[in-house]
């Protein structure tokens, strides 16, 4: 542990402080019985259930035991202020901890904020700025509320996790969060307001990171811990599914369509922007390359920019394929709940997930007529293609007074085997956007249709393809 001052401790050893198999940690489940001794006055949070707490020889002593076998073990402690909430549906105890005092580096910034040469975390200069108190305990309730809502949402979509409680703890690291079973580390700078983060040069995180870091890390209670991943080639499911889960939070909890669309635009930009080595993550290799995709040639951040956003897109695309105007996400929920129930407390492979998708696929998804999803997994999980779409459209009034939709849709920049279900949307005269249906298309080709819109008397304002980023495609 590193003492960061003010009762803040940074957990340096996160993987190698206890006996485990570094090569297969998220694919192996076992139980832990742990006893911690920390300075008096400090509060401990750890994986498992707190069995006892006492004071011995000036130390706080806590004993923790796994309630179920788990993939890894972790802990965090500090001079925490605690908030908690108890859920009934599902039965779940959520606790949120933030340090009462600031670490030394924050106090140092505040002391020097009016100086002439103050390095920031993300920019070259931070002098002459007003950083305020930078207190984190004031936003402890926000982290708690996000944890509550995320647990309820994910239980509804994915079914119950292995666990009955979760601790959200502040950590002094500013640029990343992490999730262990029942224990989530939230980066310190999450608790700052946008003004303070701007003064610290942390605007890079505004591209989705700060908006969803808590929902993303909470989602790992399902993806990585309830359902493990068997090998490094399957890790895209853990990170990608957690990212997609965060998008559900934006859509279903915040109910903000603009944030939802911006989230997917950001994910696509991360995949398509070139790194300092000149490579786009989407071109580096298949999702199943995992961390092998990062190297000195392509860039050591390639995997992070590949498996998070593209893995999220894979699950998002499956959600949109199974979506129904009448039943909404019910089909998707049934598929994901079956997957979680089947592999709860186990490690799943990419092919395990593919088999689950095939079990629940809709008739429209059976493009090849063999009840297989090879076409989709070959294109987006094992492949690197990125299609482009163009839609030309017009509207007429038919003899019966109903609107007729004239469309020509073109797919390009793919090989002849590439097949896709491409969603079509209409912006109606009243400004509402409605889903019209999927168009099946193969290779570099165009399809033309005249579609009667029965009962619709007013011409729509526009027709749109891929409105909700239903398909990972070029933005052009």
C-alpha positions as a Markdown table, in Angstrom:
| # | Residue | x | y | z |
|---|---|---|---|---|
| 1 | Unk | 0.0 | 0.0 | 0.0 |
| 2 | Unk | 1.1 | 3.6 | -0.6 |
| 3 | Unk | 0.2 | 6.2 | 2.0 |
| 4 | Unk | -1.1 | 9.2 | 0.1 |
| 5 | Unk | -1.7 | 11.4 | 3.1 |
| 6 | Unk | -4.8 | 12.5 | 4.9 |
| 7 | Unk | -5.9 | 8.9 | 5.6 |
| 8 | Unk | -5.8 | 8.0 | 1.9 |
| 9 | Unk | -4.1 | 4.7 | 0.9 |
| 10 | Unk | -3.5 | 3.5 | -2.6 |
| 11 | Unk | -3.6 | -0.3 | -3.2 |
| 12 | Unk | -0.5 | -0.8 | -5.3 |
| 13 | Unk | -0.6 | -4.6 | -5.2 |
| 14 | Unk | -3.9 | -5.6 | -6.8 |
| 15 | Unk | -3.1 | -9.0 | -8.2 |
| 16 | Unk | 0.0 | -10.5 | -6.6 |
| 17 | Unk | -0.5 | -10.0 | -2.8 |
| 18 | Unk | -2.3 | -13.3 | -2.4 |
| 19 | Unk | -1.9 | -16.9 | -3.8 |
| 20 | Unk | -3.6 | -17.1 | -7.2 |
| 21 | Unk | -3.0 | -18.1 | -10.8 |
| 22 | Unk | -2.1 | -14.9 | -12.8 |
| 23 | Unk | -2.7 | -16.7 | -16.1 |
| 24 | Unk | -6.3 | -17.6 | -15.4 |
| 25 | Unk | -7.6 | -15.4 | -12.6 |
| 26 | Unk | -10.9 | -14.5 | -14.1 |
| 27 | Unk | -11.6 | -18.1 | -15.2 |
| 28 | Unk | -11.1 | -19.7 | -11.8 |
| 29 | Unk | -13.4 | -19.4 | -8.8 |
| 30 | Unk | -12.4 | -20.1 | -5.2 |
| 31 | Unk | -13.2 | -18.9 | -1.6 |
| 32 | Unk | -11.2 | -16.6 | 0.5 |
| 33 | Unk | -10.9 | -16.1 | 4.3 |
| 34 | Unk | -9.0 | -12.9 | 5.0 |
| 35 | Unk | -8.0 | -11.0 | 8.1 |
| 36 | Unk | -6.7 | -7.4 | 7.9 |
| 37 | Unk | -5.0 | -5.2 | 10.4 |
| 38 | Unk | -5.0 | -1.5 | 9.6 |
| 39 | Unk | -4.3 | 1.7 | 11.6 |
| 40 | Unk | -6.9 | 2.5 | 14.2 |
| 41 | Unk | -9.5 | 4.9 | 12.9 |
| 42 | Unk | -9.3 | 3.5 | 9.4 |
| 43 | Unk | -12.2 | 1.7 | 7.8 |
| 44 | Unk | -11.7 | -1.4 | 5.7 |
| 45 | Unk | -13.7 | -2.5 | 2.6 |
| 46 | Unk | -13.0 | -5.9 | 1.0 |
| 47 | Unk | -14.4 | -8.7 | -1.1 |
| 48 | Unk | -16.6 | -11.0 | 0.8 |
| 49 | Unk | -18.8 | -10.6 | 3.9 |
| 50 | Unk | -17.6 | -8.8 | 7.0 |
| 51 | Unk | -17.6 | -11.5 | 9.8 |
| 52 | Unk | -16.1 | -9.5 | 12.7 |
| 53 | Unk | -14.5 | -6.2 | 13.6 |
| 54 | Unk | -12.4 | -5.5 | 16.6 |
| 55 | Unk | -9.4 | -3.4 | 18.0 |
| 56 | Unk | -6.2 | -5.2 | 18.9 |
| 57 | Unk | -3.0 | -3.5 | 20.0 |
| 58 | Unk | -4.0 | -0.2 | 18.5 |
| 59 | Unk | -5.1 | -1.8 | 15.1 |
| 60 | Unk | -8.5 | -2.2 | 13.6 |
| 61 | Unk | -8.9 | -5.9 | 12.8 |
| 62 | Unk | -11.5 | -7.1 | 10.4 |
| 63 | Unk | -12.3 | -10.7 | 9.2 |
| 64 | Unk | -13.9 | -11.3 | 5.8 |
| 65 | Unk | -15.1 | -14.5 | 4.1 |
| 66 | Unk | -16.4 | -15.1 | 0.6 |
| 67 | Unk | -20.2 | -15.6 | 0.5 |
| 68 | Unk | -19.7 | -17.5 | -2.8 |
| 69 | Unk | -16.5 | -18.6 | -4.7 |
| 70 | Unk | -15.1 | -15.6 | -6.5 |
| 71 | Unk | -12.5 | -14.9 | -9.2 |
| 72 | Unk | -10.2 | -12.5 | -7.4 |
| 73 | Unk | -9.8 | -10.8 | -4.0 |
| 74 | Unk | -9.3 | -7.2 | -3.2 |
| 75 | Unk | -9.5 | -4.5 | -0.5 |
| 76 | Unk | -9.4 | -0.8 | 0.1 |
| 77 | Unk | -9.1 | 1.2 | 3.3 |
| 78 | Unk | -8.9 | 4.8 | 4.5 |
| 79 | Unk | -10.4 | 7.4 | 6.7 |
| 80 | Unk | -13.8 | 6.9 | 5.0 |
| 81 | Unk | -17.1 | 8.6 | 5.4 |
| 82 | Unk | -19.9 | 6.0 | 4.7 |
| 83 | Unk | -23.3 | 6.1 | 3.1 |
| 84 | Unk | -25.5 | 3.1 | 2.6 |
| 85 | Unk | -28.7 | 1.9 | 1.1 |
| 86 | Unk | -30.7 | -1.3 | 1.2 |
| 87 | Unk | -32.6 | -2.5 | -1.8 |
| 88 | Unk | -35.5 | -4.9 | -1.6 |
| 89 | Unk | -35.8 | -5.8 | -5.3 |
| 90 | Unk | -33.3 | -7.3 | -5.5 |
| 91 | Unk | -32.2 | -7.7 | -1.9 |
| 92 | Unk | -28.9 | -5.9 | -1.9 |
| 93 | Unk | -26.9 | -3.8 | 0.5 |
| 94 | Unk | -24.9 | -1.0 | -1.2 |
| 95 | Unk | -22.3 | 1.1 | 0.7 |
| 96 | Unk | -20.4 | 4.0 | -0.6 |
| 97 | Unk | -17.1 | 5.3 | 1.0 |
| 98 | Unk | -15.3 | 8.6 | 0.4 |
| 99 | Unk | -12.3 | 9.8 | 2.3 |
| 100 | Unk | -12.9 | 12.6 | 4.8 |
| 101 | Unk | -9.6 | 14.3 | 4.0 |
| 102 | Unk | -7.8 | 14.9 | 0.8 |
| 103 | Unk | -4.5 | 13.2 | -0.3 |
| 104 | Unk | -1.3 | 15.2 | -0.2 |
| 105 | Unk | -1.2 | 15.8 | -4.0 |
| 106 | Unk | -4.6 | 17.7 | -3.9 |
| 107 | Unk | -3.5 | 19.8 | -1.0 |
| 108 | Unk | -0.3 | 20.6 | -2.8 |
| 109 | Unk | -2.3 | 21.7 | -5.9 |
| 110 | Unk | -4.5 | 23.9 | -3.8 |
| 111 | Unk | -1.5 | 25.5 | -2.1 |
| 112 | Unk | 0.2 | 26.2 | -5.4 |
| 113 | Unk | -2.9 | 27.0 | -7.5 |
| 114 | Unk | -2.1 | 30.7 | -7.7 |
| 115 | Unk | 1.6 | 30.1 | -8.5 |
| 116 | Unk | 3.3 | 30.6 | -11.9 |
| 117 | Unk | 4.3 | 27.0 | -12.7 |
| 118 | Unk | 1.9 | 24.3 | -11.5 |
| 119 | Unk | 1.9 | 21.1 | -13.5 |
| 120 | Unk | -1.6 | 19.6 | -14.0 |
| 121 | Unk | -2.6 | 16.0 | -14.5 |
| 122 | Unk | -3.5 | 16.4 | -18.2 |
| 123 | Unk | -2.2 | 19.7 | -19.4 |
| 124 | Unk | 1.0 | 21.6 | -19.3 |
| 125 | Unk | -0.2 | 24.3 | -17.0 |
| 126 | Unk | -2.6 | 24.9 | -14.2 |
| 127 | Unk | -1.5 | 28.1 | -12.6 |
| 128 | Unk | -3.8 | 30.9 | -11.6 |
| 129 | Unk | -6.8 | 28.7 | -11.3 |
| 130 | Unk | -9.4 | 28.4 | -8.5 |
| 131 | Unk | -9.7 | 24.8 | -7.4 |
| 132 | Unk | -12.1 | 25.4 | -4.5 |
| 133 | Unk | -12.2 | 22.9 | -1.7 |
| 134 | Unk | -12.2 | 19.8 | -4.0 |
| 135 | Unk | -14.1 | 17.9 | -1.3 |
| 136 | Unk | -15.2 | 14.4 | -2.3 |
| 137 | Unk | -17.5 | 13.5 | 0.5 |
| 138 | Unk | -20.2 | 15.8 | -0.8 |
| 139 | Unk | -20.6 | 13.6 | -3.9 |
| 140 | Unk | -20.6 | 10.4 | -1.9 |
| 141 | Unk | -24.4 | 10.2 | -2.2 |
| 142 | Unk | -24.2 | 10.6 | -5.9 |
| 143 | Unk | -22.0 | 7.5 | -6.2 |
| 144 | Unk | -24.3 | 5.6 | -3.9 |
| 145 | Unk | -27.4 | 6.5 | -6.0 |
| 146 | Unk | -25.7 | 5.5 | -9.2 |
| 147 | Unk | -24.8 | 2.2 | -7.6 |
| 148 | Unk | -28.3 | 1.6 | -6.5 |
| 149 | Unk | -29.9 | 2.4 | -9.9 |
| 150 | Unk | -27.3 | 0.4 | -11.8 |
| 151 | Unk | -27.8 | -2.8 | -9.6 |
| 152 | Unk | -31.6 | -2.6 | -10.1 |
| 153 | Unk | -31.3 | -2.0 | -13.9 |
| 154 | Unk | -28.7 | -4.8 | -14.5 |
| 155 | Unk | -30.7 | -7.2 | -12.4 |
| 156 | Unk | -33.7 | -6.5 | -14.5 |
| 157 | Unk | -31.8 | -7.0 | -17.8 |
| 158 | Unk | -29.3 | -9.7 | -16.9 |
| 159 | Unk | -30.9 | -11.4 | -13.8 |
| 160 | Unk | -29.3 | -11.6 | -10.3 |
| 161 | Unk | -25.6 | -11.5 | -9.8 |
| 162 | Unk | -23.8 | -13.9 | -7.5 |
| 163 | Unk | -23.6 | -11.2 | -4.8 |
| 164 | Unk | -25.9 | -9.6 | -2.2 |
| 165 | Unk | -23.9 | -6.5 | -1.4 |
| 166 | Unk | -21.4 | -4.1 | -2.9 |
| 167 | Unk | -19.0 | -1.5 | -1.6 |
| 168 | Unk | -18.1 | 1.6 | -3.7 |
| 169 | Unk | -14.8 | 3.1 | -2.5 |
| 170 | Unk | -12.9 | 6.2 | -3.5 |
| 171 | Unk | -9.3 | 5.6 | -4.6 |
| 172 | Unk | -6.6 | 8.2 | -5.1 |
| 173 | Unk | -5.9 | 7.1 | -8.7 |
| 174 | Unk | -7.5 | 9.7 | -10.9 |
| 175 | Unk | -7.6 | 8.1 | -14.3 |
| 176 | Unk | -9.1 | 4.6 | -13.8 |
| 177 | Unk | -11.6 | 2.6 | -11.9 |
| 178 | Unk | -11.6 | -1.1 | -11.1 |
| 179 | Unk | -14.1 | -3.7 | -10.0 |
| 180 | Unk | -13.5 | -6.7 | -7.8 |
| 181 | Unk | -16.3 | -9.0 | -6.5 |
| 182 | Unk | -18.5 | -6.8 | -4.2 |
| 183 | Unk | -15.9 | -4.1 | -4.2 |
| 184 | Unk | -15.6 | -1.2 | -6.7 |
| 185 | Unk | -12.8 | 1.3 | -6.8 |
| 186 | Unk | -14.0 | 4.7 | -8.2 |
| 187 | Unk | -11.3 | 7.2 | -9.3 |
| 188 | Unk | -10.9 | 10.2 | -7.1 |
| 189 | Unk | -11.5 | 12.7 | -9.9 |
| 190 | Unk | -15.0 | 11.3 | -10.5 |
| 191 | Unk | -16.0 | 13.0 | -7.3 |
| 192 | Unk | -14.9 | 16.5 | -8.6 |
| 193 | Unk | -17.2 | 18.7 | -10.5 |
| 194 | Unk | -16.6 | 19.5 | -14.2 |
| 195 | Unk | -15.0 | 22.8 | -13.5 |
| 196 | Unk | -12.4 | 21.3 | -11.2 |
| 197 | Unk | -11.7 | 18.5 | -13.7 |
| 198 | Unk | -11.3 | 21.2 | -16.4 |
| 199 | Unk | -8.8 | 23.1 | -14.3 |
| 200 | Unk | -6.8 | 19.8 | -13.8 |
| 201 | Unk | -6.7 | 19.2 | -17.5 |
| 202 | Unk | -9.0 | 16.1 | -17.4 |
| 203 | Unk | -11.3 | 17.1 | -20.2 |
| 204 | Unk | -10.3 | 13.9 | -22.0 |
| 205 | Unk | -12.6 | 12.0 | -19.7 |
| 206 | Unk | -15.6 | 14.0 | -20.9 |
| 207 | Unk | -15.8 | 11.7 | -23.9 |
| 208 | Unk | -17.9 | 9.2 | -22.0 |
| 209 | Unk | -15.5 | 8.3 | -19.2 |
| 210 | Unk | -16.8 | 10.4 | -16.3 |
| 211 | Unk | -20.4 | 9.9 | -17.3 |
| 212 | Unk | -20.4 | 6.2 | -17.0 |
| 213 | Unk | -17.4 | 5.1 | -14.9 |
| 214 | Unk | -19.6 | 4.0 | -11.9 |
| 215 | Unk | -22.2 | 2.2 | -14.0 |
| 216 | Unk | -19.4 | 0.5 | -16.0 |
| 217 | Unk | -17.6 | -0.7 | -12.9 |
| 218 | Unk | -20.8 | -1.9 | -11.2 |
| 219 | Unk | -21.6 | -3.9 | -14.4 |
| 220 | Unk | -18.4 | -5.9 | -13.8 |
| 221 | Unk | -20.3 | -7.6 | -10.9 |
| 222 | Unk | -22.0 | -9.4 | -13.7 |
| 223 | Unk | -19.4 | -9.4 | -16.4 |
| 224 | Unk | -16.1 | -10.7 | -15.1 |
| 225 | Unk | -17.3 | -11.8 | -11.6 |
| 226 | Unk | -20.6 | -13.5 | -11.9 |
| 227 | Unk | -19.8 | -14.7 | -15.4 |
| 228 | Unk | -16.0 | -15.1 | -15.8 |
| 229 | Unk | -14.1 | -15.3 | -19.1 |
| 230 | Unk | -12.2 | -18.4 | -19.8 |
| 231 | Unk | -9.1 | -17.0 | -21.6 |
| 232 | Unk | -7.6 | -13.7 | -22.6 |
| 233 | Unk | -9.3 | -14.2 | -26.0 |
| 234 | Unk | -12.7 | -13.9 | -24.2 |
| 235 | Unk | -11.9 | -10.8 | -22.2 |
| 236 | Unk | -13.7 | -8.6 | -24.7 |
| 237 | Unk | -17.0 | -9.9 | -23.3 |
| 238 | Unk | -16.1 | -8.6 | -19.8 |
| 239 | Unk | -15.0 | -5.1 | -20.8 |
| 240 | Unk | -17.3 | -4.8 | -23.8 |
| 241 | Unk | -20.4 | -6.0 | -22.0 |
| 242 | Unk | -19.7 | -3.6 | -19.1 |
| 243 | Unk | -19.4 | -0.7 | -21.5 |
| 244 | Unk | -22.7 | -1.6 | -23.2 |
| 245 | Unk | -24.3 | -2.0 | -19.8 |
| 246 | Unk | -23.3 | 1.6 | -19.1 |
| 247 | Unk | -25.1 | 2.7 | -22.2 |
| 248 | Unk | -28.3 | 1.1 | -20.9 |
| 249 | Unk | -27.8 | 3.2 | -17.8 |
| 250 | Unk | -27.8 | 6.4 | -19.9 |
| 251 | Unk | -30.8 | 5.2 | -21.9 |
| 252 | Unk | -33.0 | 3.7 | -19.2 |
| 253 | Unk | -32.0 | 5.6 | -16.0 |
| 254 | Unk | -31.0 | 9.0 | -17.2 |
| 255 | Unk | -33.5 | 8.7 | -20.1 |
| 256 | Unk | -31.4 | 11.0 | -22.2 |
| 257 | Unk | -31.5 | 10.0 | -26.0 |
| 258 | Unk | -28.9 | 12.6 | -26.8 |
| 259 | Unk | -26.4 | 11.2 | -24.2 |
| 260 | Unk | -27.1 | 7.7 | -25.5 |
| 261 | Unk | -26.3 | 8.6 | -29.1 |
| 262 | Unk | -23.3 | 10.6 | -28.1 |
| 263 | Unk | -22.0 | 7.6 | -26.1 |
| 264 | Unk | -22.1 | 5.4 | -29.3 |
| 265 | Unk | -20.5 | 8.1 | -31.4 |
| 266 | Unk | -17.7 | 8.3 | -28.8 |
| 267 | Unk | -17.3 | 4.6 | -28.9 |
| 268 | Unk | -17.0 | 4.6 | -32.7 |
| 269 | Unk | -14.5 | 7.5 | -32.6 |
| 270 | Unk | -12.3 | 5.6 | -30.2 |
| 271 | Unk | -12.2 | 2.7 | -32.6 |
| 272 | Unk | -11.5 | 4.8 | -35.7 |
| 273 | Unk | -9.1 | 7.4 | -34.5 |
| 274 | Unk | -5.4 | 6.8 | -35.3 |
| 275 | Unk | -3.0 | 6.5 | -32.4 |
| 276 | Unk | 0.5 | 8.0 | -32.4 |
| 277 | Unk | 1.8 | 4.9 | -34.3 |
| 278 | Unk | -0.8 | 5.7 | -37.1 |
| 279 | Unk | -3.1 | 2.7 | -36.4 |
| 280 | Unk | -6.8 | 2.5 | -35.9 |
| 281 | Unk | -7.8 | 0.0 | -33.2 |
| 282 | Unk | -10.5 | -1.5 | -35.4 |
| 283 | Unk | -7.9 | -2.6 | -37.9 |
| 284 | Unk | -5.5 | -4.1 | -35.4 |
| 285 | Unk | -7.2 | -7.5 | -35.3 |
| 286 | Unk | -10.1 | -9.5 | -34.0 |
| 287 | Unk | -11.7 | -8.9 | -30.6 |
| 288 | Unk | -10.3 | -12.3 | -29.6 |
| 289 | Unk | -6.8 | -11.0 | -29.9 |
| 290 | Unk | -7.3 | -9.5 | -26.5 |
| 291 | Unk | -4.2 | -7.9 | -25.0 |
| 292 | Unk | -2.0 | -9.5 | -27.7 |
| 293 | Unk | -3.2 | -6.6 | -29.9 |
| 294 | Unk | -1.1 | -4.2 | -27.9 |
| 295 | Unk | 2.6 | -4.0 | -28.8 |
| 296 | Unk | 5.3 | -1.6 | -29.7 |
| 297 | Unk | 4.2 | -1.5 | -33.4 |
| 298 | Unk | 0.5 | -0.9 | -33.0 |
| 299 | Unk | 0.6 | 0.9 | -29.7 |
| 300 | Unk | 0.3 | -0.3 | -26.1 |
| 301 | Unk | -3.2 | 1.2 | -25.7 |
| 302 | Unk | -4.6 | -0.7 | -28.7 |
| 303 | Unk | -6.5 | -3.3 | -26.7 |
| 304 | Unk | -8.1 | -0.8 | -24.5 |
| 305 | Unk | -9.4 | 1.1 | -27.6 |
| 306 | Unk | -10.5 | -2.1 | -29.2 |
| 307 | Unk | -12.2 | -4.5 | -26.8 |
| 308 | Unk | -14.1 | -1.9 | -24.8 |
| 309 | Unk | -15.9 | -0.1 | -27.6 |
| 310 | Unk | -16.2 | -2.9 | -30.2 |
| 311 | Unk | -17.2 | -5.4 | -27.6 |
| 312 | Unk | -19.9 | -3.0 | -26.5 |
| 313 | Unk | -21.0 | -2.5 | -30.0 |
| 314 | Unk | -21.4 | -6.3 | -30.5 |
| 315 | Unk | -23.8 | -6.6 | -27.6 |
| 316 | Unk | -25.6 | -3.4 | -28.6 |
| 317 | Unk | -26.1 | -4.6 | -32.1 |
| 318 | Unk | -27.6 | -7.9 | -30.8 |
| 319 | Unk | -29.9 | -5.9 | -28.5 |
| 320 | Unk | -31.1 | -3.8 | -31.5 |
| 321 | Unk | -31.6 | -6.9 | -33.7 |
| 322 | Unk | -33.8 | -8.5 | -31.1 |
| 323 | Unk | -35.7 | -5.3 | -30.2 |
| 324 | Unk | -39.4 | -5.4 | -30.9 |
| 325 | Unk | -41.8 | -2.4 | -31.2 |
| 326 | Unk | -44.4 | -4.3 | -29.1 |
| 327 | Unk | -42.3 | -6.1 | -26.5 |
| 328 | Unk | -39.3 | -3.8 | -26.4 |
| 329 | Unk | -36.1 | -5.5 | -25.0 |
| 330 | Unk | -37.9 | -8.5 | -23.6 |
| 331 | Unk | -36.2 | -10.9 | -26.1 |
| 332 | Unk | -32.8 | -9.5 | -25.3 |
| 333 | Unk | -33.4 | -9.7 | -21.6 |
| 334 | Unk | -34.4 | -13.4 | -21.9 |
| 335 | Unk | -31.2 | -14.1 | -23.8 |
| 336 | Unk | -28.9 | -12.3 | -21.4 |
| 337 | Unk | -30.6 | -13.7 | -18.3 |
| 338 | Unk | -30.2 | -17.3 | -19.7 |
| 339 | Unk | -26.5 | -16.6 | -20.4 |
| 340 | Unk | -26.0 | -15.3 | -16.8 |
| 341 | Unk | -27.9 | -18.1 | -15.2 |
| 342 | Unk | -26.1 | -20.8 | -17.3 |
| 343 | Unk | -22.6 | -19.5 | -16.6 |
| 344 | Unk | -23.1 | -18.0 | -13.1 |
| 345 | Unk | -19.9 | -18.8 | -11.1 |
| 346 | Unk | -18.3 | -20.2 | -14.2 |
| 347 | Unk | -16.0 | -19.0 | -17.0 |
| 348 | Unk | -17.6 | -18.5 | -20.5 |
| 349 | Unk | -16.0 | -18.5 | -23.9 |
| 350 | Unk | -16.8 | -16.5 | -27.0 |
| 351 | Unk | -18.3 | -19.7 | -28.5 |
| 352 | Unk | -20.4 | -20.2 | -25.4 |
| 353 | Unk | -21.9 | -16.8 | -25.9 |
| 354 | Unk | -22.4 | -17.4 | -29.6 |
| 355 | Unk | -24.3 | -20.6 | -28.8 |
| 356 | Unk | -26.6 | -18.7 | -26.4 |
| 357 | Unk | -27.3 | -16.0 | -29.1 |
| 358 | Unk | -28.2 | -18.8 | -31.5 |
| 359 | Unk | -30.6 | -20.3 | -28.9 |
| 360 | Unk | -32.5 | -17.0 | -28.7 |
| 361 | Unk | -32.0 | -15.6 | -32.2 |
| 362 | Unk | -35.1 | -14.2 | -34.0 |
| 363 | Unk | -36.2 | -15.5 | -37.5 |
| 364 | Unk | -34.8 | -12.2 | -39.0 |
| 365 | Unk | -31.4 | -13.0 | -37.6 |
| 366 | Unk | -31.3 | -16.3 | -39.4 |
| 367 | Unk | -29.8 | -14.7 | -42.6 |
| 368 | Unk | -28.1 | -17.9 | -43.8 |
| 369 | Unk | -31.0 | -20.2 | -43.1 |
| 370 | Unk | -29.0 | -22.5 | -40.9 |
| 371 | Unk | -30.0 | -21.1 | -37.4 |
| 372 | Unk | -26.4 | -20.0 | -36.9 |
| 373 | Unk | -24.9 | -16.6 | -36.1 |
| 374 | Unk | -21.6 | -17.4 | -37.9 |
| 375 | Unk | -22.2 | -14.5 | -40.3 |
| 376 | Unk | -22.4 | -11.9 | -37.5 |
| 377 | Unk | -19.5 | -13.3 | -35.3 |
| 378 | Unk | -17.3 | -13.7 | -38.4 |
| 379 | Unk | -17.8 | -10.1 | -39.3 |
| 380 | Unk | -17.6 | -8.3 | -35.9 |
| 381 | Unk | -16.0 | -10.7 | -33.4 |
| 382 | Unk | -13.5 | -12.5 | -35.6 |
| 383 | Unk | -13.3 | -9.9 | -38.4 |
| 384 | Unk | -12.2 | -6.3 | -38.8 |
| 385 | Unk | -14.6 | -5.0 | -41.6 |
| 386 | Unk | -16.4 | -1.7 | -41.3 |
| 387 | Unk | -19.3 | -1.2 | -43.7 |
| 388 | Unk | -20.6 | 2.2 | -45.0 |
| 389 | Unk | -24.2 | 2.9 | -45.7 |
| 390 | Unk | -26.0 | 5.4 | -47.9 |
| 391 | Unk | -29.8 | 6.0 | -48.0 |
| 392 | Unk | -31.7 | 7.8 | -50.8 |
| 393 | Unk | -35.3 | 8.3 | -50.1 |
| 394 | Unk | -38.5 | 10.1 | -51.1 |
| 395 | Unk | -42.2 | 9.9 | -50.1 |
| 396 | Unk | -45.3 | 9.8 | -52.3 |
| 397 | Unk | -49.0 | 9.7 | -51.6 |
| 398 | Unk | -50.6 | 6.5 | -52.9 |
| 399 | Unk | -54.1 | 6.1 | -54.5 |
| 400 | Unk | -55.5 | 5.2 | -51.1 |
| 401 | Unk | -54.1 | 8.3 | -49.5 |
| 402 | Unk | -51.4 | 6.4 | -47.6 |
| 403 | Unk | -47.7 | 7.4 | -47.8 |
| 404 | Unk | -45.4 | 5.4 | -49.9 |
| 405 | Unk | -41.8 | 5.2 | -48.9 |
| 406 | Unk | -39.3 | 5.0 | -51.8 |
| 407 | Unk | -35.9 | 3.9 | -50.8 |
| 408 | Unk | -32.5 | 2.9 | -52.2 |
| 409 | Unk | -29.9 | 1.7 | -49.6 |
| 410 | Unk | -26.3 | 1.0 | -50.5 |
| 411 | Unk | -23.8 | -1.0 | -48.5 |
| 412 | Unk | -20.1 | -0.6 | -49.4 |
| 413 | Unk | -16.5 | -1.1 | -48.2 |
| 414 | Unk | -17.1 | -4.8 | -47.4 |
| 415 | Unk | -16.4 | -8.2 | -49.0 |
| 416 | Unk | -19.0 | -10.1 | -50.9 |
| 417 | Unk | -19.8 | -12.4 | -48.0 |
| 418 | Unk | -20.6 | -9.5 | -45.6 |
| 419 | Unk | -24.3 | -9.6 | -44.6 |
| 420 | Unk | -26.2 | -7.3 | -42.3 |
| 421 | Unk | -29.6 | -6.5 | -41.0 |
| 422 | Unk | -29.7 | -2.7 | -41.4 |
| 423 | Unk | -32.3 | -0.8 | -39.5 |
| 424 | Unk | -34.5 | 1.9 | -41.0 |
| 425 | Unk | -36.2 | 4.8 | -39.1 |
| 426 | Unk | -38.6 | 7.5 | -40.0 |
| 427 | Unk | -38.8 | 11.0 | -38.5 |
| 428 | Unk | -42.6 | 11.6 | -38.6 |
| 429 | Unk | -44.2 | 15.0 | -39.3 |
| 430 | Unk | -44.8 | 15.5 | -35.6 |
| 431 | Unk | -41.0 | 15.1 | -34.9 |
| 432 | Unk | -41.2 | 11.6 | -33.4 |
| 433 | Unk | -38.7 | 9.0 | -34.6 |
| 434 | Unk | -40.1 | 5.5 | -35.2 |
| 435 | Unk | -38.4 | 2.2 | -36.1 |
| 436 | Unk | -39.6 | 0.9 | -39.5 |
| 437 | Unk | -37.8 | -2.4 | -39.8 |
| 438 | Unk | -34.6 | -4.1 | -40.9 |
| 439 | Unk | -33.4 | -4.5 | -44.5 |
| 440 | Unk | -31.2 | -7.5 | -45.4 |
| 441 | Unk | -28.3 | -6.7 | -47.6 |
| 442 | Unk | -25.2 | -8.6 | -48.7 |
| 443 | Unk | -21.8 | -7.4 | -50.1 |
| 444 | Unk | -21.2 | -4.2 | -51.9 |
| 445 | Unk | -24.7 | -3.7 | -53.3 |
| 446 | Unk | -27.9 | -1.7 | -53.3 |
| 447 | Unk | -31.5 | -2.6 | -52.6 |
| 448 | Unk | -34.5 | -0.5 | -53.9 |
| 449 | Unk | -38.0 | -0.8 | -52.4 |
| 450 | Unk | -41.4 | 0.9 | -52.5 |
| 451 | Unk | -42.9 | 0.5 | -49.1 |
| 452 | Unk | -46.5 | 1.4 | -48.5 |
| 453 | Unk | -46.9 | 2.9 | -45.0 |
| 454 | Unk | -50.4 | 1.8 | -44.2 |
| 455 | Unk | -52.5 | 4.3 | -42.3 |
| 456 | Unk | -49.9 | 7.1 | -42.5 |
| 457 | Unk | -51.4 | 10.1 | -44.2 |
| 458 | Unk | -48.7 | 12.8 | -43.6 |
| 459 | Unk | -45.3 | 12.5 | -45.3 |
| 460 | Unk | -42.5 | 11.9 | -42.8 |
| 461 | Unk | -39.8 | 14.6 | -42.5 |
| 462 | Unk | -37.0 | 12.1 | -43.3 |
| 463 | Unk | -35.9 | 8.5 | -43.5 |
| 464 | Unk | -32.8 | 7.5 | -41.7 |
| 465 | Unk | -30.5 | 4.4 | -41.6 |
| 466 | Unk | -28.8 | 3.2 | -38.4 |
| 467 | Unk | -30.2 | 6.1 | -36.3 |
| 468 | Unk | -29.3 | 4.6 | -32.9 |
| 469 | Unk | -25.9 | 3.3 | -34.1 |
| 470 | Unk | -27.6 | -0.1 | -34.4 |
| 471 | Unk | -24.8 | -1.3 | -36.7 |
| 472 | Unk | -21.1 | -0.4 | -36.2 |
| 473 | Unk | -20.4 | 1.4 | -39.5 |
| 474 | Unk | -18.5 | 4.3 | -40.9 |
| 475 | Unk | -20.0 | 7.6 | -40.0 |
| 476 | Unk | -19.9 | 8.8 | -43.6 |
